[in-house]
Amino acid sequence: MVDASLVGRRVAQGTVDVEKGRLRFFAKAIGETDPVYVDKAAARAAGYRALPVPPTFLFCLNGEVCELGAMLNMLQMNLGRILHGEQAFDYHRMAYAGDTLHFDTHVVDVYEKKGGALYFVVQESRVTNQDGEHIADLRCTIVENRG
């Protein structure tokens, strides 16, 4: 049964420092070959003030501020039965190594399909930097197989 009272509820919030070593590791892990993501001089030559944050790295950082067990308990979801259904990003400003990013995540929708066999929870995270500038909005859909 869908619990509509979850809509609007804060799932997590927290702050993460963006470290250049982690950005370089992430770029290597995803096979990124553009030197602006690993070389400070190349980043500056391309007009960036520091190493830019690769687009999907924000999802990794958001995961750090969210305690998965507590979140799933609040959402009444079973870890052994969930899937990552969808991820979307809306970018407003660039984030860089050295920034401190704040993530504020809320449930924006809950619904079911297949006669209740599939339960969906949609979360949105607003990301701001240390200056309060709006960096991005992240949207994540988690699906639980209840069938």
C-alpha positions in Angstrom: 0.0 0.0 0.0 1.3 3.4 -0.9 2.1 5.7 2.0 1.3 9.1 0.7 2.4 10.7 4.0 6.0 10.1 2.8 5.7 12.8 0.2 7.5 15.9 1.4 9.4 14.1 4.1 13.1 14.8 4.4 15.2 11.7 3.6 18.6 13.1 4.3 20.6 16.3 4.4 24.3 16.9 4.9 27.5 18.5 3.7 30.4 16.9 1.8 33.8 18.4 0.9 34.8 17.8 -2.7 38.4 16.5 -2.7 40.6 16.6 -5.8 42.0 13.1 -5.2 38.5 11.6 -5.2 37.7 13.4 -8.4 40.7 12.0 -10.1 39.9 8.5 -8.9 36.3 8.8 -10.1 37.4 10.1 -13.5 39.8 7.1 -13.8 37.1 4.7 -12.7 34.6 5.9 -15.3 37.2 6.0 -18.1 37.1 9.7 -18.4 40.1 10.8 -20.6 39.6 14.6 -20.7 42.6 16.0 -18.7 40.4 18.8 -17.2 39.1 16.2 -14.7 42.6 15.1 -13.5 45.0 17.9 -14.2 44.7 21.3 -12.5 46.7 23.1 -15.2 44.5 21.6 -17.9 41.4 22.6 -16.0 42.6 26.2 -15.6 43.6 26.4 -19.3 40.1 25.3 -20.1 38.7 28.2 -18.0 37.8 26.3 -14.8 38.9 27.7 -11.5 39.8 24.1 -10.3 39.1 20.5 -11.2 35.5 20.4 -12.3 33.2 17.8 -10.7 32.2 15.1 -13.4 28.4 15.1 -13.8 27.5 11.9 -12.2 29.8 12.3 -9.2 27.1 14.3 -7.4 25.2 11.0 -7.1 28.1 9.5 -5.3 28.5 12.4 -2.9 24.7 12.4 -2.2 25.1 8.8 -1.1 27.5 9.8 1.6 25.0 12.1 3.4 22.3 9.4 3.3 22.3 6.6 5.8 20.9 3.8 3.6 19.5 1.6 6.4 17.7 4.5 8.2 16.4 5.8 4.9 15.0 2.4 3.8 13.5 1.9 7.2 11.7 5.3 7.1 10.5 4.5 3.6 9.3 1.0 4.7 11.5 -0.7 2.0 13.4 -3.9 2.2 17.0 -3.7 1.0 16.9 -7.2 -0.4 14.0 -6.3 -2.7 15.0 -2.8 -4.1 16.3 -1.7 -7.4 17.7 1.6 -8.6 14.9 2.6 -11.1 16.1 5.9 -12.5 18.5 8.8 -12.0 18.2 12.3 -13.5 20.3 15.5 -13.0 19.5 19.1 -13.7 22.6 21.2 -13.5 22.6 24.9 -12.7 26.3 25.7 -11.9 29.6 23.9 -12.0 31.0 22.4 -8.8 34.7 22.1 -8.3 37.4 20.5 -6.2 37.6 22.4 -2.9 33.9 23.2 -2.8 31.7 22.2 0.1 28.4 20.9 -1.2 25.2 20.7 0.8 22.6 18.0 -0.1 18.9 18.3 1.0 16.8 15.3 -0.1 13.0 14.9 0.1 10.5 12.4 -1.1 8.5 13.9 -4.0 6.3 11.0 -5.1 5.3 7.5 -4.1 3.2 5.1 -6.3 2.7 1.5 -7.2 2.3 -0.5 -10.4 1.4 -4.0 -11.3 -1.4 -4.1 -8.7 1.0 -3.2 -5.8 3.7 -5.7 -6.8 6.1 -2.8 -7.6 6.4 0.1 -5.2 8.1 3.3 -6.3 9.7 6.1 -4.2 10.9 9.2 -6.0 13.4 11.5 -4.2 14.8 14.9 -5.2 18.0 16.4 -3.8 18.8 20.1 -4.0 22.6 20.7 -4.1 24.1 24.0 -3.1 27.7 25.1 -2.6 29.4 26.9 0.3 28.2 30.2 -1.1 24.6 29.1 -1.2 24.6 28.9 -5.0 22.3 26.3 -6.5 24.5 23.7 -8.2 22.0 21.0 -9.2 18.9 19.0 -8.6 19.1 15.2 -8.5 16.2 12.9 -8.9 16.3 9.3 -7.9 13.6 6.6 -8.2 13.9 3.5 -6.0 11.7 0.5 -6.8 10.8 -2.3 -4.4 9.5 -5.6 -5.7 6.7 -6.5 -3.4 5.2 -9.2 -5.6 
